[in-house]
Amino acid sequence: MVNNLIVVEVVVASKRPMNFILDNATSNPIIFHKNYIKGLSLALGNKISVRGAGDGKAVGATTISGTSLHLSGVATDRIGMVVLDRNPFSKLKGNQKTIHGVLGSTLFRSFIVEIDYPNQVLRLHQHKSFSPAANYQAVPMQVITGRPYLSALVQGQTATVEMNLMLDLGFNNSLLLQLSDSLLQKMMTKAKTAKVGVGYNGILRGKKGLIPSVLIGPGYYEEVTTIAPFTQSLPQRELTPGIPRMGSIGNTMFKDTSIIFNYPERTFYIACPILLLAQKNI
């Protein structure tokens, strides 16, 4: 864990170990700077622009038509990648090691992914042989445009709202909300204007505060740290026409337990300690 982000070592093109952030909300892998691939025989393609969160300009990038990635014996060949012209996360370091890029959702399309936060272990399961341990509780999950969403009951200071929230491992906080100003005032307590993060296109500014409680399946969370970026930093988006994306759930929501993503069966699992917490608080 580096700044509440999951970092794994990946061997690129069968030659060079690199440190990648595991980010299921990103499609193809991204390498943060072209200097990191010097000396590798990679087929460079078209010039593109990468737009993401932040108030700044888009980042120039180049596509890589296909190469191999190896993660602890698991291999993926002929996968397309993107390499950025400049590194928007140059200050992000993990135990003095450089963070080279983002792995993206490749693993989640290919495997059932288990993340054991307390022991800092990532386990990859084959779909055919997978059976969750008895201590896991299943929660329905939608997968829309390759991204997972949960329904959460979010209780604010004067309103309670059922929300569609994306599970985003590339988000290093507990909760991000994309709401109108009027609804946000009803939800968030102790709100302050602040720098709330950094994205591909620069600094995110917005509100930072607390949400009194969040219920996700069997998991009950109180006094949840929450950010709400201003709309110019993180515009409102729709999942499908008429279904709004109301925010994201990040790594620190689950830091004391284990979770599993099963994309093919549209199921998310939370380990038993969260269930016990729910029984204690409800």
N, C-alpha and C positions, 0 to 999 in steps of 0.2 A: 504494500500500500504506500503510495506517494501522494501526499496532499489529498488523501481520501480518494485516490484513483487507483485502479487495479493495473499494475504494470507487470508484463511478462516478457521473457526473452524469446525472440523469434529470429531464426536464421534465414536471411534473405538470399535468394539465388544460390542456395547451397554453400555459401561462402562466408557471409558476414553476419555475426550475431548483433542484433539491435534490440533496444528496449522499447516496447510498444505498449501504449495504453489500450486496455480492452474497452471498446466503446460500441455497444450494440446499436446505437442510434446513427452510426456512420455506415454507409454501404460498403464501399471498397476500401482497402487499406490506404492510408495516407502517410507519406514520409515528409517530415517537417522541413527539410532543406536538401537541395540538390547536392550539396557537399557530402552528404551522408552516403551517396551512391557512387562516388568517384571510384573508378577501377572495377566496377561491376559491369558485366556485359548485359545491359538491359536495353530492350527495344523501346526507345522513346517515341511518343506519338505526337498528338496535337497539343497546341497551347490552349489553355482554358482559364477561366476565372473561378475562384472558389468563394462563394458567399456563405457566411454563417453569422453567428451572434457577434454583436459588437457595433460600435458607432463609426468605425473607420471604413476605409475602402476595401473592395474585394482584393483577394490575394491572387497573384498570378501563379499558374501551375502548369505542369506538363503531364500528360497521361503516359502510363507505361502499359504496353499492350498485353504483356503476360510474363509472369515469372513464378518462381516457386517460393513457398513459405514453409518452414518447419518449426513446429512448436512441440518440444518434448516428445519427439518421435512421431507426431502427427504431421502429415505432409499434405500440402495443397499445391497442385501444379497449374500453370497457365492461368494465374489469377491476375486480373487487371488492377493497377494501382495508380496513384496520383502522387507526384512529388512537387512540393511547394517551392516557389522562388525565394521566399524568405520565411523564417521561422517565427510564427506569432507567439510561441511558447518557449522562447529561448531561456527564460529565467526558471523554468521548471526543471528541477534536478531531483534525482532519486538516489540517496546515499552517495552523493557526489558523482553519480553516473548520469550521462546524458540520456534524455528521453528523445528517441529518434522519430516516433510517429504514433499512429493509431491503427489498431488491428481491424476494427470494423466488425460487421455482422457476419462475416464468413463462417466463423465457428458455430454461430447460432443457427445457420441454415444447414450445417453439416452434422451437428451433434446435439444431444441434450446436454446442456451446460449447467454444472453444479458449482456454486461459489460458496466456499466455507470461509466466512470472514474471520471467525476467531482463530482458526489455524492457518489462515492465509494460504489456502490450497484451492486450485482450480481443477475440477474433475470433468472429463469429457466422456460421455456415455454413448454407446451405439443405440440407435433407436429400437432395433428389434429386440435387444436383450435387456432393455431398461425396465426396472421396477423400483419405484421409490421406496426408501426405508420407511418403516412404520411410523416414525416420529414426524414425517412430513404431512402437512395439510394442504390439500389442493385448492386453488383459487382459479376461477375462469379467467382467461386472458384472450383479448383480441389481438390479432396480428394484422395490421393495416399498413400497406406499402412497406412491408418488411420490418415494421417496428411494433413492439409489444405495448399493449395498453391494459390498464386495470381500472375497474370502477372503485372509487374510494369515497367514503362518507367523511366529508371535511366539516368539522364544527368550528365556526368562528365565534367572535365575541357576541354577535347579535344575529347570526344566521347559520344554518346548516345546509350544505349543498352536496349533492352527489356529483362527482366529477370524473371525467375521462382523463386519466393521467398516464403519460408515457413512462415506461421503465427505462431510465437512461443511465447506464453505467459510466458514461463520460461526464456526468454531472456530480461534482464532489461536495454536494450538500444534501439535505434531506428532502426539501420540497421547493419547487419553483411554481409560481402561479402566474397564469396569463388571464387576467380578469379585467373587467371595466373598473374604473376608479371608484365608482359608487359601491360596487360589490366588494372590492378589496377593502374599503373602509369598514365594512361589516365583518370581515373575516379576520384581518390581521391585528394583533395587539403589539404595543411597544414599537410601532413602525418608525423607522428613521430613513432619510435619504442617504444613500451611500454608494460607493463602488461595490457592486455585488458579484463581479466576476470578470473573466477574460475569455473572449471567443476568438474565432479565426479572424474576425474583422476588427479586433480591438477590445477596448474596455466596455463592460456593461455597467450601466448606472440604473438605479431604481430604488425600491424600498426593501429594507431588511427588517424582519421582526419575528413574531411567533404566531403560530396557529394553535389554539387551545387543545385540539385533539384531532386525530386522523384514524379511521378504521379501515383496514385493508384486509378483507377476508377475516381470518382469526386474529390478526394482529391489531393491537390497540396502542396508539402512541400519543403521549401527552406533551404539551409545550414543544411543538415541533419547530425547529429553526427553519425559516422560510424566506425566500427572496422573491421579488416581483419586479423584473426588469421593466424599464420604460419601453413603450411600444416601438420607439425608433431603434432600440437595441435588439428587441426580440419580438417581431410582429406576430399578431394573432394568426393562427393557422387552423385549417379544418382537416379532420381526418378523412371524411367523405362529405359530400354536400349535406349540410344540415346537422352534422355531428362535430361540435367544436372540440379542439384540443384545449384543455383548460390548464395544462401545466405538465410538470414532470416530477418523478420520484427518483432521487439519487442514491448513491452508495451509503451515505451515513444513516439512512432510514433502517438499514438491515445490518449494521456493523456488528451487532451482538449475536447474530444467528447465521444460518445457512439458507440459501435459496436455490431453486432450480428453474431453468427456462426449458420448456418443452414446446417449441414452435409448432411441430406438426399436429399435436393434439390440442393446441391452444390452451395450455394449462401452465400455471405458475404454482410453485410449491414453496411453502415457508416451513422451516423446521420448528419442532415442538416448543422450544423456549418461548417463542412469541405467543403460542396458544396459551401457555400458562400465564403469561403476562395479561392477556386479554381476560381470562377468567378472574384474575385478581382484581382488575380495574372496572369491569362492567357490572 
